[in-house]
Structure formats: C-alpha cells, structure tokens
Amino acid sequence: MNKIITQKLNENPFRPLVDIVYEILLNEIINFNYLPGTKIIESKIAEELGVSRTPVRDAISILEKEGFIQKSAKATIVAPFDANDYFDLNNFRYVLEPLAAGYAAQRISDNELEQLYNYAQKIESAYKSGEYKEMFKAENEFHEFIILCSKNKYLIEAYQNIHPQMKRYRVYITADASLYDFLCDEHYFIYNSIKLKNKEVAEAALRRHISLLTTKSADEIYNDNRKIIKKKLEVMNNLAQK
C-alpha cells in the first residue's frame, strides 16, 4: 500500500478505504497536481496507491458528483475551471448570503450561535493541521448553517440549488492555502457580527467576506489559476530535470 494510505489507516484502522482514496485524489486536484483536463485512469491510480480498483472507482464517482471530475464515453478527466461561471456564482452569493445573515442575526438561538462558533473553530483547526478535506467541509458547513439559521425556506432552497457548484469553486479559488491565514479570522468576524443580532451589521460582514472573492473579474480569476498551474508545471519540470 501507498505510505499515505498506510499512515491514514494506522491513525484510524476503521476508516473506509474509499474515504482515504477520495481525500488523496481531492488533494491532488485542489493542489493542481492533477491539472484541469488531466485524464483520470482508474487502473493507474489503483496501482500507484497499492489498492484495488473498487475504492478508486467509488472515490472517482464521489468526485464526479461533486463536480471535480467529468466522465464521457471517451475519457474521465479533471473538470475544467470555468472562471465566468465562478464569477456569476459569487455575484449571486453576494445577494443571497448577506440577506440570509441578516435574517439569521434576528432569528438565531444561543445553541445555534454556539454551533456556528464551533464551525469557525473547525475551519481554523483543520487549516493548522493541513487537513484540506476537513477544512473545506467545515467552511461549507459554516456558510450553509448561516443559511439554515435564516429560517427562510426560499433562501434555503435557493442556496441548496447552487451548493454543489459552490463547493467546487470554493476549493479551487482557495487552492493557495495561505489565504486561510486571513479567512480563518474572517469567519470569526462573521460569527461575532451575527452574535450582535444586528441585521445591518451581519449583512455587511457577509458582503465584505464575499466581496473578497468577487472584486476580481472573471479574466483575473482565470489568470490567477493559470499562474498557479504554471508554477506547478515549473516545479514538475525542475524535478524531472534533476
């Protein structure tokens, strides 16, 4: 077995193998070790990881459902990054999430506030320990929980419609994990804003947060990701020449 898989199993012998393979593949994608458009070959991955094809196949299916991988009759590839779609999605979030935060500030219970704080802590803890999967999961939970605390069924339904796409683009746009030095504080700031139970303050906090991801144009977002990919290719070429 691959050293990483062996290490993960030693940490938790009861952890499903498919979950470990999923995490490995997800990290390869979000770190641009598997570039957008890269062919995903099930048998090759299974051989590299030293596992059977079944957990690899199941992990790929999960990643496909989450939008990280695309399958066709010809090939299975890492899904392309669509900067324009990402830009449109965040503009929609800029309207939706501050509105939900305003409602949440007025309707959230003390127990729900405590849970929101726990999510902010999980984001920070996962970032510091380098657990990308848990970090992105906690951030998704944080934002989704604010929507749920709005207790507005129409906002909740609208959010659920865009949630899969949002999960994928949030991962890609934060592929540079150093951004989380700043974003960890941001989530505590949002929590404290909602804790004040002031509608206008909570709305402003979410607008500020999302504006950090929407101030760039679609072309700038696309070029930022091209820079990340270019750096990754340069590193790979340098290693190959040694």
NUDREN-967990 format. One record per residue: residue in three letters; x, y, z of N, C-alpha, C, O, CB in turn; residue number from 1. Coordinates in steps of 0.05 Angstrom, whole numbers. Glycine has a CB too. Layout:
N
   r   n_xx   n_yy   n_zz  ca_xx  ca_yy  ca_zz   c_xx   c_yy   c_zz   o_xx   o_yy   o_zz  cb_xx  cb_yy  cb_zz   k
 ALA      X      Y      Z      X      Y      Z      X      Y      Z      X      Y      Z      X      Y      Z NUM
...
***
This chain:
242
   r   n_xx   n_yy   n_zz  ca_xx  ca_yy  ca_zz   c_xx   c_yy   c_zz   o_xx   o_yy   o_zz  cb_xx  cb_yy  cb_zz   k
 MET     17    -24      0      0      0      0     17     25      0     40     25     10    -19      0     24   1
 ASN      6     47    -11     19     73    -10     24     81     18      9     75     36      1     93    -25   2
 LYS     47     96     23     54    104     50     32    122     63     27    119     87     80    120     50   3
 ILE     20    139     47     -1    157     58    -25    141     68    -35    146     89    -10    178     37   4
 ILE    -33    121     51    -55    104     59    -49     89     84    -65     86    102    -63     85     36   5
 THR    -25     77     85    -17     62    109    -17     80    134    -26     72    155     12     51    105   6
 GLN     -7    105    131     -7    124    153    -36    130    163    -41    131    186      7    150    145   7
 LYS    -54    135    143    -81    141    150    -95    118    164   -111    122    183    -97    149    125   8
 LEU    -89     94    155   -102     70    167    -90     65    195   -104     56    213    -97     46    149   9
 ASN    -65     72    199    -53     69    226    -66     89    245    -70     83    268    -23     74    225  10
 GLU    -73    113    235    -86    133    251   -114    125    258   -123    129    281    -86    160    237  11
 ASN   -128    112    239   -155    103    244   -160     78    228   -168     79    204   -176    125    236  12
 PRO   -156     54    240   -159     29    226   -187     24    215   -191      7    198   -151      6    244  13
 PHE   -207     38    226   -235     34    218   -244     53    196   -267     52    187   -253     37    242  14
 ARG   -226     70    187   -234     89    167   -237     75    140   -219     60    132   -213    112    164  15
 PRO   -259     79    126   -263     66    100   -241     73     80   -233     97     78   -290     73     88  16
 LEU   -232     54     65   -210     58     46   -219     78     24   -202     94     15   -202     32     33  17
 VAL   -244     77     16   -254     96     -4   -251    125      5   -246    143    -11   -283     89    -11  18
 ASP   -255    129     31   -253    156     42   -224    167     41   -220    190     35   -262    157     71  19
 ILE   -205    149     45   -177    157     44   -169    162     15   -156    182      9   -159    134     56  20
 VAL   -177    145     -3   -171    149    -32   -184    175    -42   -172    190    -57   -181    125    -49  21
 TYR   -208    180    -33   -222    205    -41   -206    229    -32   -202    248    -47   -251    206    -28  22
 GLU   -197    229     -7   -182    251      4   -156    256    -12   -148    278    -17   -175    247     34  23
 ILE   -142    234    -19   -117    236    -34   -122    248    -61   -108    266    -70   -104    208    -37  24
 LEU   -143    238    -75   -149    249   -102   -158    278   -101   -151    294   -117   -171    232   -115  25
 LEU   -174    284    -80   -184    312    -77   -160    331    -73   -159    352    -85   -203    314    -53  26
 ASN   -141    323    -56   -117    339    -51   -101    342    -77    -90    364    -82   -100    327    -29  27
 GLU    -99    321    -93    -84    323   -118    -97    343   -137    -83    358   -151    -83    295   -131  28
 ILE   -124    344   -137   -138    362   -155   -136    391   -145   -130    409   -161   -168    354   -156  29
 ILE   -141    396   -119   -142    423   -109   -114    435   -108   -111    460   -108   -155    425    -82  30
 ASN    -94    419   -106    -66    429   -107    -55    430   -135    -31    436   -139    -48    411    -89  31
 PHE    -72    424   -155    -64    425   -183    -42    406   -190    -27    410   -209    -56    453   -190  32
 ASN    -40    384   -174    -22    362   -183    -36    347   -206    -22    337   -224    -16    343   -159  33
 TYR    -62    346   -205    -78    337   -228    -91    362   -239   -109    374   -228   -100    316   -220  34
 LEU    -80    371   -262    -90    396   -274   -117    393   -287   -124    370   -295    -70    406   -295  35
 PRO   -133    414   -289   -158    413   -304   -154    401   -331   -136    410   -346   -172    441   -305  36
 GLY   -170    381   -339   -167    368   -365   -150    343   -364   -150    328   -384   -156    388   -384  37
 THR   -137    338   -342   -120    314   -339   -137    289   -340   -158    288   -327   -103    315   -313  38
 LYS   -128    269   -355   -143    244   -355   -139    229   -329   -117    227   -318   -133    226   -379  39
 ILE   -161    218   -319   -160    202   -295   -162    173   -303   -183    164   -313   -184    210   -275  40
 ILE   -141    158   -298   -140    129   -306   -142    112   -280   -124    111   -264   -114    122   -322  41
 GLU   -165    100   -277   -171     84   -253   -149     64   -246   -140     62   -223   -198     71   -256  42
 SER   -142     48   -266   -122     26   -261    -95     37   -252    -82     26   -235   -119      9   -286  43
 LYS    -87     60   -264    -61     72   -258    -61     82   -229    -42     78   -214    -55     95   -277  44
 ILE    -83     95   -221    -85    106   -194    -85     83   -174    -71     84   -153   -111    123   -190  45
 ALA   -100     62   -180   -101     38   -162    -73     27   -158    -65     19   -136   -120     17   -173  46
 GLU    -58     25   -180    -31     14   -179    -12     32   -162      3     23   -146    -19     10   -207  47
 GLU    -14     59   -166      3     78   -152     -3     77   -122     15     80   -105     -2    106   -163  48
 LEU    -29     74   -115    -36     74    -87    -34     46    -74    -35     44    -49    -65     84    -84  49
 GLY    -31     26    -90    -29     -1    -79    -55    -12    -68    -55    -26    -48     -8     -2    -58  50
 VAL    -77     -5    -81   -103    -14    -73   -118    -26    -96   -108    -24   -119   -120     10    -60  51
 SER   -140    -39    -91   -156    -50   -113   -170    -27   -128   -170     -4   -118   -177    -71   -103  52
 ARG   -182    -33   -150   -195    -12   -166   -222     -3   -154   -232     18   -160   -200    -21   -194  53
 THR   -234    -20   -137   -260    -14   -126   -261     12   -110   -278     29   -116   -270    -36   -108  54
 PRO   -243     17    -90   -244     42    -75   -237     66    -93   -247     88    -88   -225     41    -52  55
 VAL   -220     62   -113   -213     83   -131   -238     91   -148   -244    114   -152   -190     75   -150  56
 ARG   -251     70   -158   -276     75   -174   -297     90   -158   -310    108   -168   -287     48   -184  57
 ASP   -300     81   -133   -320     94   -116   -313    123   -109   -330    140   -108   -324     78    -90  58
 ALA   -287    127   -104   -277    155    -98   -281    173   -122   -289    196   -119   -248    154    -90  59
 ILE   -276    162   -146   -279    178   -171   -309    185   -174   -315    207   -183   -269    162   -195  60
 SER   -327    167   -168   -355    172   -170   -364    194   -152   -381    211   -159   -371    146   -164  61
 ILE   -353    195   -128   -360    216   -109   -350    243   -120   -364    263   -119   -347    211    -81  62
 LEU   -325    243   -130   -314    268   -141   -329    277   -165   -331    301   -170   -284    264   -148  63
 GLU   -339    258   -181   -356    266   -204   -382    280   -195   -389    300   -206   -363    241   -221  64
 LYS   -395    269   -174   -419    281   -164   -414    309   -153   -432    326   -154   -431    263   -142  65
 GLU   -390    313   -142   -384    339   -131   -373    359   -151   -368    382   -145   -363    336   -109  66
 GLY   -370    350   -176   -363    368   -198   -333    370   -203   -324    387   -219   -374    394   -193  67
 PHE   -317    355   -189   -288    356   -192   -278    340   -216   -256    345   -227   -273    347   -167  68
 ILE   -293    320   -224   -286    302   -246   -309    300   -266   -332    301   -258   -279    274   -235  69
 GLN   -302    298   -291   -323    295   -312   -318    269   -327   -295    261   -333   -322    319   -332  70
 LYS   -340    255   -332   -338    229   -347   -352    232   -374   -373    245   -376   -350    206   -331  71
 SER   -341    220   -394   -354    219   -420   -348    191   -431   -335    174   -419   -343    241   -440  72
 ALA   -359    185   -455   -355    159   -467   -325    156   -474   -315    133   -475   -372    156   -493  73
 LYS   -311    178   -479   -283    177   -487   -263    175   -464   -244    161   -465   -277    200   -504  74
 ALA   -269    191   -443   -249    193   -421   -261    204   -396   -283    215   -395   -225    210   -430  75
 THR   -246    200   -374   -252    212   -348   -231    232   -343   -207    226   -343   -254    190   -325  76
 ILE   -238    257   -338   -218    279   -335   -224    296   -310   -247    296   -300   -217    296   -360  77
 VAL   -204    311   -301   -208    331   -281   -224    354   -294   -217    364   -316   -181    342   -269  78
 ALA   -246    361   -282   -264    381   -294   -250    408   -299   -235    416   -282   -289    385   -277  79
 PRO   -256    421   -321   -244    447   -326   -253    468   -306   -274    465   -294   -251    456   -355  80
 PHE   -237    488   -303   -245    511   -285   -258    532   -303   -245    543   -321   -220    523   -270  81
 ASP   -283    538   -298   -298    558   -313   -299    584   -298   -316    587   -280   -327    548   -320  82
 ALA   -281    603   -304   -279    628   -289   -304    645   -291   -312    657   -271   -255    644   -299  83
 ASN   -317    645   -315   -341    661   -318   -364    650   -300   -379    666   -288   -350    662   -347  84
 ASP   -366    624   -299   -387    612   -283   -382    618   -253   -400    624   -238   -388    582   -288  85
 TYR   -357    616   -245   -349    622   -218   -356    651   -211   -367    657   -189   -319    617   -213  86
 PHE   -350    669   -229   -356    698   -225   -386    703   -222   -394    717   -204   -344    714   -249  87
 ASP   -402    691   -239   -431    694   -237   -442    682   -211   -459    694   -199   -445    680   -261  88
 LEU   -431    659   -203   -440    646   -179   -435    664   -154   -452    666   -137   -426    619   -176  89
 ASN   -411    676   -153   -405    692   -130   -421    718   -130   -427    729   -108   -375    699   -129  90
 ASN   -428    728   -153   -446    752   -153   -473    745   -142   -486    761   -129   -448    762   -182  91
 PHE   -482    720   -148   -508    711   -136   -505    708   -106   -523    715    -91   -517    684   -150  92
 ARG   -483    697    -97   -478    694    -69   -478    721    -55   -487    723    -32   -451    679    -64  93
 TYR   -467    741    -69   -465    768    -57   -493    779    -50   -496    796    -32   -451    787    -76  94
 VAL   -513    770    -64   -541    778    -59   -553    760    -38   -566    769    -19   -558    778    -84  95
 LEU   -549    734    -41   -563    714    -25   -553    712      4   -568    713     23   -560    687    -38  96
 GLU   -526    709      8   -516    704     34   -518    727     54   -524    722     78   -487    696     32  97
 PRO   -513    752     46   -517    774     65   -547    776     74   -552    782     97   -509    800     53  98
 LEU   -565    771     56   -593    771     63   -599    750     84   -613    755    103   -611    767     38  99
 ALA   -588    726     79   -592    704     99   -579    711    126   -591    705    147   -581    678     88 100
 ALA   -556    723    125   -542    731    150   -559    751    166   -559    750    191   -514    742    144 101
 GLY   -572    769    152   -589    789    165   -612    775    180   -618    782    203   -599    809    146 102
 TYR   -625    756    166   -646    741    179   -635    725    202   -648    724    224   -660    722    158 103
 ALA   -612    712    198   -600    695    219   -595    711    244   -599    702    267   -575    682    209 104
 ALA   -585    736    241   -578    753    264   -603    758    281   -601    761    305   -567    779    255 105
 GLN   -626    759    268   -651    764    282   -664    739    294   -680    740    313   -671    778    264 106
 ARG   -657    716    282   -672    691    289   -655    669    302   -666    649    311   -684    680    264 107
 ILE   -629    672    303   -612    651    312   -615    647    343   -618    667    358   -582    657    305 108
 SER   -613    622    351   -615    616    380   -587    616    392   -567    616    378   -630    589    385 109
 ASP   -586    615    419   -560    613    432   -545    587    425   -521    587    422   -563    616    463 110
 ASN   -560    565    424   -548    540    417   -537    540    388   -516    529    383   -569    517    419 111
 GLU   -552    553    370   -543    555    342   -518    573    340   -500    568    324   -566    567    324 112
 LEU   -517    594    356   -493    611    357   -469    595    365   -447    598    354   -497    635    376 113
 GLU   -472    578    385   -451    561    394   -441    542    372   -417    538    369   -459    545    419 114
 GLN   -460    531    357   -453    513    335   -438    528    313   -419    518    302   -479    500    324 115
 LEU   -447    553    307   -433    569    287   -404    574    295   -386    573    279   -448    596    283 116
 TYR   -400    580    321   -373    584    331   -356    559    328   -333    560    322   -374    593    361 117
 ASN   -369    536    333   -355    510    331   -345    506    302   -323    496    298   -373    487    339 118
 TYR   -362    514    283   -354    511    255   -329    529    249   -311    521    234   -377    518    236 119
 ALA   -330    553    259   -307    572    255   -281    560    267   -260    562    256   -313    599    268 120
 GLN   -284    547    290   -261    534    303   -251    511    286   -227    506    284   -269    524    331 121
 LYS   -270    495    275   -262    472    258   -247    481    234   -228    468    225   -287    457    250 122
 ILE   -255    504    222   -240    514    199   -211    520    206   -193    512    192   -254    540    188 123
 GLU   -208    534    228   -181    542    237   -164    517    245   -141    515    237   -183    560    262 124
 SER   -176    498    259   -162    474    268   -153    457    244   -131    448    243   -180    458    287 125
 ALA   -171    454    225   -165    437    201   -143    450    184   -126    437    174   -190    433    184 126
 TYR   -144    477    182   -124    491    167    -96    488    180    -77    482    166   -131    521    165 127
 LYS    -95    491    206    -69    489    220    -58    461    219    -33    458    219    -73    497    249 128
 SER    -75    441    217    -65    413    216    -62    403    187    -54    381    182    -85    395    231 129
 GLY    -69    421    168    -65    414    139    -85    394    129    -80    380    109    -38    403    135 130
 GLU   -108    391    142   -129    373    133   -148    387    114   -168    398    123   -145    361    157 131
 TYR   -141    387     88   -156    403     69   -185    394     68   -204    411     67   -144    400     42 132
 LYS   -189    368     67   -217    358     65   -234    368     87   -256    378     83   -217    327     64 133
 GLU   -224    367    112   -239    376    135   -242    406    135   -263    417    144   -225    367    161 134
 MET   -222    420    125   -223    449    124   -245    459    105   -261    476    113   -196    461    115 135
 PHE   -246    448     81   -267    456     62   -295    447     72   -314    461     68   -261    444     35 136
 LYS   -296    423     84   -321    414     95   -332    433    116   -355    440    116   -318    386    107 137
 ALA   -314    442    135   -322    460    156   -331    487    145   -350    499    155   -300    463    176 138
 GLU   -317    496    125   -324    522    113   -352    520    100   -368    539    102   -303    532     93 139
 ASN   -356    498     85   -382    494     73   -404    493     95   -426    505     91   -383    469     56 140
 GLU   -398    479    116   -418    476    138   -423    503    151   -446    509    158   -407    457    159 141
 PHE   -403    520    154   -406    546    166   -425    563    150   -444    575    161   -379    560    168 142
 HIS   -421    565    124   -438    581    107   -466    570    104   -486    584    105   -425    584     79 143
 GLU   -468    543    102   -494    531    100   -510    535    126   -534    538    125   -491    501     93 144
 PHE   -496    534    148   -510    537    174   -522    565    177   -544    568    188   -491    531    197 145
 ILE   -508    585    167   -519    612    168   -545    613    152   -564    626    160   -498    632    157 146
 ILE   -545    600    128   -569    599    112   -592    586    127   -614    596    127   -563    584     85 147
 LEU   -586    563    139   -606    549    154   -617    565    178   -641    564    184   -595    522    165 148
 CYS   -599    581    190   -608    597    213   -624    621    205   -636    635    221   -583    607    228 149
 SER   -625    627    178   -643    648    169   -672    640    173   -690    657    175   -638    654    139 150
 LYS   -677    613    173   -703    602    176   -723    613    155   -747    616    159   -714    608    204 151
 ASN   -711    618    131   -727    627    108   -725    605     87   -704    601     75   -716    655     97 152
 LYS   -747    591     82   -747    567     65   -739    574     36   -727    557     23   -774    554     65 153
 TYR   -745    598     27   -738    605     -1   -708    610     -4   -696    603    -24   -754    630     -9 154
 LEU   -696    623     16   -667    627     16   -653    600     18   -633    595      4   -658    645     38 155
 ILE   -663    582     35   -651    556     38   -652    540     12   -633    527      5   -665    540     61 156
 GLU   -675    541     -1   -679    526    -26   -660    537    -48   -648    522    -63   -708    528    -36 157
 ALA   -658    564    -50   -640    576    -70   -611    568    -65   -596    563    -84   -643    607    -69 158
 TYR   -603    568    -40   -576    560    -33   -570    531    -39   -549    525    -50   -571    565     -3 159
 GLN   -589    514    -34   -585    485    -39   -582    480    -69   -568    461    -77   -609    469    -28 160
 ASN   -594    497    -86   -592    494   -115   -564    499   -125   -555    488   -145   -612    512   -129 161
 ILE   -549    517   -111   -522    525   -121   -500    512   -104   -476    515   -110   -519    555   -121 162
 HIS   -508    497    -84   -488    487    -65   -466    469    -78   -443    473    -72   -502    471    -43 163
 PRO   -473    449    -95   -452    432   -106   -431    448   -122   -407    444   -120   -465    412   -125 164
 GLN   -441    467   -139   -422    484   -155   -405    501   -136   -381    505   -142   -437    501   -175 165
 MET   -417    511   -115   -403    529    -97   -381    514    -83   -359    525    -78   -422    541    -77 166
 LYS   -386    490    -75   -366    474    -61   -341    471    -79   -319    473    -69   -377    446    -54 167
 ARG   -346    465   -104   -323    461   -122   -307    486   -126   -283    486   -124   -333    450   -149 168
 TYR   -320    508   -132   -306    533   -137   -293    545   -113   -272    557   -115   -324    553   -150 169
 ARG   -305    540    -89   -292    550    -65   -265    536    -61   -246    548    -52   -310    545    -40 170
 VAL   -265    510    -67   -240    495    -65   -219    505    -84   -196    509    -76   -245    465    -69 171
 TYR   -226    509   -109   -207    518   -129   -196    546   -124   -172    550   -127   -220    517   -157 172
 ILE   -214    564   -116   -205    592   -113   -188    595    -89   -173    615    -87   -229    610   -111 173
 THR   -189    576    -70   -172    577    -47   -150    556    -48   -141    546    -27   -189    574    -21 174
 ALA   -142    549    -72   -121    528    -75    -95    537    -62    -79    521    -53   -116    523   -105 175
 ASP    -91    564    -61    -69    575    -45    -77    576    -16    -90    595     -8    -60    603    -56 176
 ALA    -69    555     -1    -80    552     27    -71    575     45    -83    578     66    -70    526     38 177
 SER    -50    591     37    -42    613     54    -64    633     57    -63    649     76    -17    626     43 178
 LEU    -83    633     39   -106    651     41   -121    647     67   -134    665     77   -124    648     17 179
 TYR   -119    623     78   -135    616    102   -123    629    127   -136    630    147   -136    586    105 180
 ASP    -98    640    126    -88    656    148   -108    679    153   -113    686    176    -60    666    142 181
 PHE   -117    690    131   -136    712    133   -165    703    136   -179    714    152   -134    729    108 182
 LEU   -173    682    121   -200    674    121   -209    662    148   -233    663    155   -205    654     99 183
 CYS   -190    650    163   -198    640    189   -208    662    207   -229    659    220   -173    626    203 184
 ASP   -194    685    207   -203    708    222   -230    718    211   -247    727    227   -182    730    222 185
 GLU   -233    717    185   -258    726    173   -282    712    184   -303    724    189   -257    723    142 186
 HIS   -280    686    187   -303    670    197   -310    676    226   -333    676    234   -298    640    193 187
 TYR   -290    682    242   -295    691    269   -309    719    269   -326    725    285   -269    692    286 188
 PHE   -300    736    250   -312    762    248   -341    760    240   -358    775    251   -297    779    226 189
 ILE   -348    742    222   -376    738    214   -392    728    238   -414    737    243   -378    718    190 190
 TYR   -380    709    252   -394    698    276   -400    721    296   -423    723    305   -377    677    290 191
 ASN   -380    737    302   -385    759    321   -405    779    311   -420    791    327   -358    773    327 192
 SER   -406    783    285   -426    802    273   -454    791    277   -472    807    283   -420    807    244 193
 ILE   -458    766    273   -484    754    276   -491    753    306   -515    756    314   -485    725    264 194
 LYS   -471    748    323   -476    747    352   -487    773    362   -502    773    382   -449    741    366 195
 LEU   -481    796    349   -492    822    358   -522    823    353   -535    840    365   -478    844    342 196
 LYS   -532    805    336   -561    804    330   -571    830    318   -593    839    322   -577    797    355 197
 ASN   -553    842    302   -560    866    287   -560    860    258   -540    852    246   -540    890    294 198
 LYS   -583    863    245   -587    855    217   -567    869    198   -554    855    182   -616    862    208 199
 GLU   -564    895    201   -547    910    183   -517    902    186   -503    900    166   -550    940    188 200
 VAL   -509    898    210   -481    891    215   -475    863    203   -454    859    191   -475    891    246 201
 ALA   -493    844    208   -489    817    197   -488    817    166   -472    804    154   -511    798    207 202
 GLU   -506    832    154   -507    834    125   -481    846    114   -469    836     95   -531    851    115 203
 ALA   -471    867    128   -446    880    119   -422    861    122   -404    861    105   -441    905    136 204
 ALA   -422    845    143   -400    826    146   -398    805    124   -377    799    114   -403    811    173 205
 LEU   -422    795    116   -422    775     94   -416    789     67   -402    777     50   -449    762     92 206
 ARG   -425    813     63   -418    827     38   -388    831     36   -377    827     14   -433    854     36 207
 ARG   -376    839     58   -347    843     58   -333    817     51   -314    816     35   -337    854     85 208
 HIS   -341    795     64   -329    769     60   -330    760     31   -310    752     20   -342    748     79 209
 ILE   -354    762     20   -357    752     -8   -344    771    -28   -335    762    -49   -387    748    -14 210
 SER   -344    797    -21   -332    816    -40   -302    810    -44   -291    818    -64   -336    844    -30 211
 LEU   -290    797    -24   -261    790    -27   -257    771    -51   -236    770    -63   -251    777     -2 212
 LEU   -278    756    -57   -277    736    -79   -290    746   -105   -290    732   -125   -289    710    -71 213
 THR   -303    770   -104   -317    779   -127   -306    806   -138   -316    815   -159   -346    783   -121 214
 THR   -286    817   -125   -275    842   -135   -259    838   -160   -255    857   -176   -258    855   -113 215
 LYS   -249    814   -164   -234    808   -189   -253    801   -211   -275    790   -207   -214    785   -184 216
 SER   -245    807   -236   -261    800   -259   -257    770   -265   -239    757   -254   -253    817   -284 217
 ALA   -274    760   -282   -272    732   -290   -245    726   -302   -233    705   -298   -295    724   -309 218
 ASP   -235    745   -319   -209    742   -331   -186    741   -311   -168    725   -313   -204    764   -351 219
 GLU   -189    758   -290   -168    758   -269   -168    732   -254   -147    721   -247   -173    782   -250 220
 ILE   -192    722   -248   -194    696   -234   -182    674   -251   -167    657   -241   -224    690   -227 221
 TYR   -188    674   -276   -177    654   -295   -147    656   -296   -133    636   -295   -189    658   -323 222
 ASN   -136    680   -297   -107    684   -299    -93    676   -273    -71    665   -273   -101    713   -306 223
 ASP   -107    682   -250    -95    673   -225    -92    643   -224    -71    633   -214   -113    682   -201 224
 ASN   -111    629   -234   -110    600   -234    -89    590   -254    -76    569   -250   -137    587   -240 225
 ARG    -86    605   -276    -66    597   -296    -38    601   -283    -20    585   -288    -68    615   -321 226
 LYS    -35    621   -266     -9    626   -253     -3    602   -234     20    593   -233     -9    652   -237 227
 ILE    -23    593   -219    -20    571   -201    -11    546   -217      8    532   -209    -45    565   -185 228
 ILE    -25    542   -240    -19    518   -256     10    521   -268     25    502   -269    -39    516   -279 229
 LYS     17    545   -277     43    550   -289     65    544   -268     85    531   -274     46    579   -299 230
 LYS     61    553   -243     81    548   -222     84    518   -217    106    508   -213     73    562   -196 231
 LYS     61    505   -217     61    476   -212     77    461   -234     92    443   -229     33    465   -210 232
 LEU     72    469   -259     86    457   -282    117    463   -280    133    445   -287     75    467   -308 233
 GLU    124    487   -272    152    494   -270    166    476   -249    188    466   -253    156    523   -262 234
 VAL    152    472   -226    163    455   -205    167    426   -216    187    413   -211    145    455   -180 235
 MET    146    416   -230    147    389   -241    170    386   -261    184    366   -261    120    382   -254 236
 ASN    174    407   -278    195    406   -298    223    406   -285    241    392   -293    193    429   -318 237
 ASN    226    422   -264    251    424   -250    258    397   -236    281    389   -237    250    446   -228 238
 LEU    238    384   -225    242    358   -213    250    337   -233    267    320   -228    217    349   -198 239
 ALA    238    339   -257    243    319   -278    272    322   -289    283    302   -298    223    323   -301 240
 GLN    283    346   -288    309    351   -298    332    343   -279    355    341   -287    312    380   -305 241
 LYS    325    339   -254    345    332   -234    352    302   -236    369    293   -220    335    338   -205 242
***
